[in-house]
């Protein structure tokens, strides 16, 4: 009897899991399909394009249906975690993690952290710099480019504000343009207020604004040297031999060899491992000296 009950429970659990997986796929698929179409429709309406009332009605019904489906799936995920013994906050976070793609979550978090860094930059403070630690700035190679991009963003916002004749479109584009300028400033502020850090015990913390954060304990560092390289590619790139390049201004200036591979998380959530780290520092010799001296063992007293 007990065996049959266990089998029935297992079958029920498997069926429930399969149903939940299917619901997640449907919810994500409909969201990716309907919400961008709704955004395009809004742009058309704002631009003065005449859209039939039936199309607007169907679009609103579809959006309402998508939101209802998302809410229903989120509620089921929350209830399942509550039944498993999770607290309210833990169950809510777990449900959001499952329903919302990791790339979307990380982009939202990055944006909030960048805006927080803008406040730190305004009061000339740095983010989590321990006592006795050495900050290692890296923004010198990109400051000129960032300010040029900022000037271009401001110029584009002003030109659009003067050219667009429709008041509503003018207001929307002005808000979007100002927010874009703010985000450019926030990205630069995040890089200024979140430098690399060599801590008092010789451990290393590599960062790029609010997008990348990697900690390496002092015991995991085998050697460090000044080495100028100009790799091609994106901000974070990994070679086949396990070398991680954290590129700023199309260059790296410091190479750190590790005693064992470390795991890192890319800006959009993908994970990887690296055995060698190459990054840019405005003062590479000071960074290498700090890594070398702080890892050196203290002399044994007689």
Secondary structure, DSSP 4 states (H G I P E B T S, - for coil): -HHHHHHHHHHHHHHHHHHHHHHHHHHHHHHHHHHHHHHHHHHHHHTT----HHHHHHHHHHHHHHHHHHHHHHHHHHHHHHHTT--HHHHHHHHHHHHS-HHHHHHHHHHHHHHHHHHHHHTT--SS--TT-EEE--GGGTHHHHHHHHHHHHHHHHHHHHH---HHHHHHHHHHHHHHHHHHHHHHHHHHHS-EEE-TTS-EEEEETTTEEEEE-GGGEEEEEEEEE---SSSEEE-TTSEEEE-BTTBEEEEEEEEEEEEEE-TTS-EEEEEEEEE--TTHHHHHHHHHHHHSPPPPP-
